[in-house]
Amino acid sequence: MAKTNTTELLEALANEIGENVYIDIAKWHLYLSNAKLHTVVAEQVYPILTESKSVEEEDVIKVLESIPVKIGGGRREIPLIDLLPVQCQVNLVDILEKFQREM
């Protein structure tokens, strides 16, 4: 990957997350890129990649818990973690580990 520009790295990370991680609502899969959440997630998890020696699932879960998703036209907010299937959480950790190795 060898991207030294932080902006390029964030865009690549957001793209990867957006295409591979989705929220599940009533068995409908809404990918984070379509939900316009991929960039927010990438920006929030980026410090894990740069400040830690390894990606820890607990750290990723904390980030996902801190990202509110508005539903019902903004009437309610649900933490992103509550909308992601476990497999998507695993995929996200795998994506982050891959990016960290290639940085």
JORA-V15941 format. One record per helix or strand of 3 or more residues. SS is the DSSP state (@ for helix, = for strand). FROM is the first residue (numbers start at 0). LEN is the number of residues. If there is no record, write none. Layout:
BEGIN
ss & from & len
SS & FROM & LEN
SS & FROM & LEN
END
This chain:
BEGIN
ss & from & len
@ & 5 & 15
= & 21 & 4
= & 27 & 4
@ & 37 & 14
@ & 56 & 10
= & 67 & 4
= & 75 & 4
@ & 79 & 4
@ & 85 & 17
END
